[in-house]
Amino acid sequence: MDSRETLVFYESPRRLDDTLAAMAEVFGDRQASVSLELTKRFERTFRGTLGELAEKFAGEETKGEAVIVVAGADEPSAPAAEDWQAALLAAMADQPMRSAVDEIAARYGLKRKEVYDAALALKAQQ
């Protein structure tokens, strides 16, 4: 599962406050919404961060099934080139270039071709 995907949860009204508190702790302050009694006459939707929603529903008695929608995580930042290139150089000292390239590409979430090109350039410098 991609960490940037929107997440949807169905929760019992009795556990809603505890679930929101746990989500705020695990997911951080992502944007979210809580919808109560969907498709019913008194349908309600509340929006805010998970922390704000956890505070709102803390100790509050709700009725009807709850649907919680949590926004995906922010785009991860790209690793610094000098960091992964230093790790690549160290990995190349201990193992074959192909294995080192595969390891660094997986560890840093980089395209294999980019790491392979850097490995060739590092090897040419030696």
PyRosetta script that sets phi, psi and omega in degrees:
from pyrosetta import init, pose_from_sequence

init()
pose = pose_from_sequence("MDSRETLVFYESPRRLDDTLAAMAEVFGDRQASVSLELTKRFERTFRGTLGELAEKFAGEETKGEAVIVVAGADEPSAPAAEDWQAALLAAMADQPMRSAVDEIAARYGLKRKEVYDAALALKAQQ")
pose.set_psi(1, 135.3)
pose.set_omega(1, 177.5)
pose.set_phi(2, -77.1)
pose.set_psi(2, 134.6)
pose.set_omega(2, -176.5)
pose.set_phi(3, -70.0)
pose.set_psi(3, -9.6)
pose.set_omega(3, -179.4)
pose.set_phi(4, -95.3)
pose.set_psi(4, 1.3)
pose.set_omega(4, -179.7)
pose.set_phi(5, -75.5)
pose.set_psi(5, 147.9)
pose.set_omega(5, 174.9)
pose.set_phi(6, -72.4)
pose.set_psi(6, 138.6)
pose.set_omega(6, -178.2)
pose.set_phi(7, -109.5)
pose.set_psi(7, 139.8)
pose.set_omega(7, 179.4)
pose.set_phi(8, -124.4)
pose.set_psi(8, 130.7)
pose.set_omega(8, -179.2)
pose.set_phi(9, -129.1)
pose.set_psi(9, 144.7)
pose.set_omega(9, 174.1)
pose.set_phi(10, -110.7)
pose.set_psi(10, 129.8)
pose.set_omega(10, -174.6)
pose.set_phi(11, -137.1)
pose.set_psi(11, 149.6)
pose.set_omega(11, 175.9)
pose.set_phi(12, -71.7)
pose.set_psi(12, 144.7)
pose.set_omega(12, 179.7)
pose.set_phi(13, -63.0)
pose.set_psi(13, -25.4)
pose.set_omega(13, -179.9)
pose.set_phi(14, -71.5)
pose.set_psi(14, -27.0)
pose.set_omega(14, -177.3)
pose.set_phi(15, -104.7)
pose.set_psi(15, 1.6)
pose.set_omega(15, -172.7)
pose.set_phi(16, -57.7)
pose.set_psi(16, -47.2)
pose.set_omega(16, -177.2)
pose.set_phi(17, -64.4)
pose.set_psi(17, -42.6)
pose.set_omega(17, 178.5)
pose.set_phi(18, -66.6)
pose.set_psi(18, -39.5)
pose.set_omega(18, -180.0)
pose.set_phi(19, -64.6)
pose.set_psi(19, -44.6)
pose.set_omega(19, 179.6)
pose.set_phi(20, -63.6)
pose.set_psi(20, -39.6)
pose.set_omega(20, 178.1)
pose.set_phi(21, -63.7)
pose.set_psi(21, -42.6)
pose.set_omega(21, 178.7)
pose.set_phi(22, -65.9)
pose.set_psi(22, -40.7)
pose.set_omega(22, 178.4)
pose.set_phi(23, -63.4)
pose.set_psi(23, -41.4)
pose.set_omega(23, 178.8)
pose.set_phi(24, -61.8)
pose.set_psi(24, -37.0)
pose.set_omega(24, 179.6)
pose.set_phi(25, -70.5)
pose.set_psi(25, -42.5)
pose.set_omega(25, -175.5)
pose.set_phi(26, -81.1)
pose.set_psi(26, -47.5)
pose.set_omega(26, -174.4)
pose.set_phi(27, -89.2)
pose.set_psi(27, -13.2)
pose.set_omega(27, -176.0)
pose.set_phi(28, 83.1)
pose.set_psi(28, -158.9)
pose.set_omega(28, -175.8)
pose.set_phi(29, -94.7)
pose.set_psi(29, 56.2)
pose.set_omega(29, 175.4)
pose.set_phi(30, -73.2)
pose.set_psi(30, 156.2)
pose.set_omega(30, 173.7)
pose.set_phi(31, -70.1)
pose.set_psi(31, 145.4)
pose.set_omega(31, -178.1)
pose.set_phi(32, -155.1)
pose.set_psi(32, 170.3)
pose.set_omega(32, 172.7)
pose.set_phi(33, -142.0)
pose.set_psi(33, 150.5)
pose.set_omega(33, 175.4)
pose.set_phi(34, -123.6)
pose.set_psi(34, 122.5)
pose.set_omega(34, 177.7)
pose.set_phi(35, -113.5)
pose.set_psi(35, 130.8)
pose.set_omega(35, -179.8)
pose.set_phi(36, -112.5)
pose.set_psi(36, 142.2)
pose.set_omega(36, 175.7)
pose.set_phi(37, 52.8)
pose.set_psi(37, 51.3)
pose.set_omega(37, 178.5)
pose.set_phi(38, -59.6)
pose.set_psi(38, 145.5)
pose.set_omega(38, -179.7)
pose.set_phi(39, 65.6)
pose.set_psi(39, 11.1)
pose.set_omega(39, 176.9)
pose.set_phi(40, -104.2)
pose.set_psi(40, 171.5)
pose.set_omega(40, -178.2)
pose.set_phi(41, -64.7)
pose.set_psi(41, -33.6)
pose.set_omega(41, -175.9)
pose.set_phi(42, -107.2)
pose.set_psi(42, 39.2)
pose.set_omega(42, 179.1)
pose.set_phi(43, -59.5)
pose.set_psi(43, 135.1)
pose.set_omega(43, -179.8)
pose.set_phi(44, -136.0)
pose.set_psi(44, 143.4)
pose.set_omega(44, 176.6)
pose.set_phi(45, -131.5)
pose.set_psi(45, 133.4)
pose.set_omega(45, 178.9)
pose.set_phi(46, -119.7)
pose.set_psi(46, 136.6)
pose.set_omega(46, -178.9)
pose.set_phi(47, -124.4)
pose.set_psi(47, 152.0)
pose.set_omega(47, 177.8)
pose.set_phi(48, 160.6)
pose.set_psi(48, -168.0)
pose.set_omega(48, 175.0)
pose.set_phi(49, -79.2)
pose.set_psi(49, 163.4)
pose.set_omega(49, 178.9)
pose.set_phi(50, -59.7)
pose.set_psi(50, -37.5)
pose.set_omega(50, 178.5)
pose.set_phi(51, -63.0)
pose.set_psi(51, -44.3)
pose.set_omega(51, 178.9)
pose.set_phi(52, -64.0)
pose.set_psi(52, -42.7)
pose.set_omega(52, 179.6)
pose.set_phi(53, -67.6)
pose.set_psi(53, -36.5)
pose.set_omega(53, 177.6)
pose.set_phi(54, -62.7)
pose.set_psi(54, -41.5)
pose.set_omega(54, 177.6)
pose.set_phi(55, -65.1)
pose.set_psi(55, -43.2)
pose.set_omega(55, -177.9)
pose.set_phi(56, -61.3)
pose.set_psi(56, -42.0)
pose.set_omega(56, -175.5)
pose.set_phi(57, -93.8)
pose.set_psi(57, 2.0)
pose.set_omega(57, -179.8)
pose.set_phi(58, -62.3)
pose.set_psi(58, 116.9)
pose.set_omega(58, 177.6)
pose.set_phi(59, 73.3)
pose.set_psi(59, -1.0)
pose.set_omega(59, -178.9)
pose.set_phi(60, -84.3)
pose.set_psi(60, 135.0)
pose.set_omega(60, 178.1)
pose.set_phi(61, -87.8)
pose.set_psi(61, 124.3)
pose.set_omega(61, 179.7)
pose.set_phi(62, -116.3)
pose.set_psi(62, 161.6)
pose.set_omega(62, 178.1)
pose.set_phi(63, -122.4)
pose.set_psi(63, 150.2)
pose.set_omega(63, 177.5)
pose.set_phi(64, 83.2)
pose.set_psi(64, 156.9)
pose.set_omega(64, 179.3)
pose.set_phi(65, -64.3)
pose.set_psi(65, 148.0)
pose.set_omega(65, -180.0)
pose.set_phi(66, -112.1)
pose.set_psi(66, 140.9)
pose.set_omega(66, 173.6)
pose.set_phi(67, -115.9)
pose.set_psi(67, 123.3)
pose.set_omega(67, 179.8)
pose.set_phi(68, -110.6)
pose.set_psi(68, 126.0)
pose.set_omega(68, 177.4)
pose.set_phi(69, -115.6)
pose.set_psi(69, 123.5)
pose.set_omega(69, -176.9)
pose.set_phi(70, -116.0)
pose.set_psi(70, 130.4)
pose.set_omega(70, 178.7)
pose.set_phi(71, -66.3)
pose.set_psi(71, 150.4)
pose.set_omega(71, 177.0)
pose.set_phi(72, -67.2)
pose.set_psi(72, 164.5)
pose.set_omega(72, 179.7)
pose.set_phi(73, -69.5)
pose.set_psi(73, 157.6)
pose.set_omega(73, 176.0)
pose.set_phi(74, -63.7)
pose.set_psi(74, 157.9)
pose.set_omega(74, 178.5)
pose.set_phi(75, -60.2)
pose.set_psi(75, 127.6)
pose.set_omega(75, 179.2)
pose.set_phi(76, -66.7)
pose.set_psi(76, 145.4)
pose.set_omega(76, -179.9)
pose.set_phi(77, -78.6)
pose.set_psi(77, 148.6)
pose.set_omega(77, -178.8)
pose.set_phi(78, -71.4)
pose.set_psi(78, 140.5)
pose.set_omega(78, 178.8)
pose.set_phi(79, -67.6)
pose.set_psi(79, 150.9)
pose.set_omega(79, 178.6)
pose.set_phi(80, -65.8)
pose.set_psi(80, 135.9)
pose.set_omega(80, -176.8)
pose.set_phi(81, -59.0)
pose.set_psi(81, -40.1)
pose.set_omega(81, -178.7)
pose.set_phi(82, -65.6)
pose.set_psi(82, -30.6)
pose.set_omega(82, 179.2)
pose.set_phi(83, -67.8)
pose.set_psi(83, -52.5)
pose.set_omega(83, -176.5)
pose.set_phi(84, -73.1)
pose.set_psi(84, -27.9)
pose.set_omega(84, 177.1)
pose.set_phi(85, -70.8)
pose.set_psi(85, -35.9)
pose.set_omega(85, 175.6)
pose.set_phi(86, -65.6)
pose.set_psi(86, -40.8)
pose.set_omega(86, 177.7)
pose.set_phi(87, -65.7)
pose.set_psi(87, -36.7)
pose.set_omega(87, 177.7)
pose.set_phi(88, -64.5)
pose.set_psi(88, -43.8)
pose.set_omega(88, 179.2)
pose.set_phi(89, -61.3)
pose.set_psi(89, -42.8)
pose.set_omega(89, 178.6)
pose.set_phi(90, -65.6)
pose.set_psi(90, -40.6)
pose.set_omega(90, -179.9)
pose.set_phi(91, -67.3)
pose.set_psi(91, -35.4)
pose.set_omega(91, -180.0)
pose.set_phi(92, -69.3)
pose.set_psi(92, -23.7)
pose.set_omega(92, 178.4)
pose.set_phi(93, -72.1)
pose.set_psi(93, -27.8)
pose.set_omega(93, -174.5)
pose.set_phi(94, -101.2)
pose.set_psi(94, -16.9)
pose.set_omega(94, -172.9)
pose.set_phi(95, -149.0)
pose.set_psi(95, 169.6)
pose.set_omega(95, 177.8)
pose.set_phi(96, -61.5)
pose.set_psi(96, 154.0)
pose.set_omega(96, -175.9)
pose.set_phi(97, -57.6)
pose.set_psi(97, -42.9)
pose.set_omega(97, -178.6)
pose.set_phi(98, -59.5)
pose.set_psi(98, -45.5)
pose.set_omega(98, 179.2)
pose.set_phi(99, -64.9)
pose.set_psi(99, -40.5)
pose.set_omega(99, 179.6)
pose.set_phi(100, -64.1)
pose.set_psi(100, -42.6)
pose.set_omega(100, 179.1)
pose.set_phi(101, -62.6)
pose.set_psi(101, -46.9)
pose.set_omega(101, 179.4)
pose.set_phi(102, -60.1)
pose.set_psi(102, -43.5)
pose.set_omega(102, -178.9)
pose.set_phi(103, -63.2)
pose.set_psi(103, -47.8)
pose.set_omega(103, -176.8)
pose.set_phi(104, -69.3)
pose.set_psi(104, -39.6)
pose.set_omega(104, 177.9)
pose.set_phi(105, -61.1)
pose.set_psi(105, -42.1)
pose.set_omega(105, 179.3)
pose.set_phi(106, -70.3)
pose.set_psi(106, -43.2)
pose.set_omega(106, -176.5)
pose.set_phi(107, -63.8)
pose.set_psi(107, -40.6)
pose.set_omega(107, -175.4)
pose.set_phi(108, -101.3)
pose.set_psi(108, 0.3)
pose.set_omega(108, 178.6)
pose.set_phi(109, 66.6)
pose.set_psi(109, 38.8)
pose.set_omega(109, -178.0)
pose.set_phi(110, -104.1)
pose.set_psi(110, 163.1)
pose.set_omega(110, 175.2)
pose.set_phi(111, -73.4)
pose.set_psi(111, 137.1)
pose.set_omega(111, -176.4)
pose.set_phi(112, -59.9)
pose.set_psi(112, -39.0)
pose.set_omega(112, -179.1)
pose.set_phi(113, -61.3)
pose.set_psi(113, -41.3)
pose.set_omega(113, 178.8)
pose.set_phi(114, -61.4)
pose.set_psi(114, -44.3)
pose.set_omega(114, -179.9)
pose.set_phi(115, -69.1)
pose.set_psi(115, -39.3)
pose.set_omega(115, 179.7)
pose.set_phi(116, -63.2)
pose.set_psi(116, -43.5)
pose.set_omega(116, 178.4)
pose.set_phi(117, -62.3)
pose.set_psi(117, -39.6)
pose.set_omega(117, 177.6)
pose.set_phi(118, -66.3)
pose.set_psi(118, -38.0)
pose.set_omega(118, 178.6)
pose.set_phi(119, -64.0)
pose.set_psi(119, -41.0)
pose.set_omega(119, 177.3)
pose.set_phi(120, -63.3)
pose.set_psi(120, -41.4)
pose.set_omega(120, 178.9)
pose.set_phi(121, -65.4)
pose.set_psi(121, -40.7)
pose.set_omega(121, 178.5)
pose.set_phi(122, -65.5)
pose.set_psi(122, -39.3)
pose.set_omega(122, -179.7)
pose.set_phi(123, -66.5)
pose.set_psi(123, -37.2)
pose.set_omega(123, 179.5)
pose.set_phi(124, -67.9)
pose.set_psi(124, -29.2)
pose.set_omega(124, 179.4)
pose.set_phi(125, -73.9)
pose.set_psi(125, -22.0)
pose.set_omega(125, -175.9)
pose.set_phi(126, -79.2)
pose.dump_pdb("model.pdb")
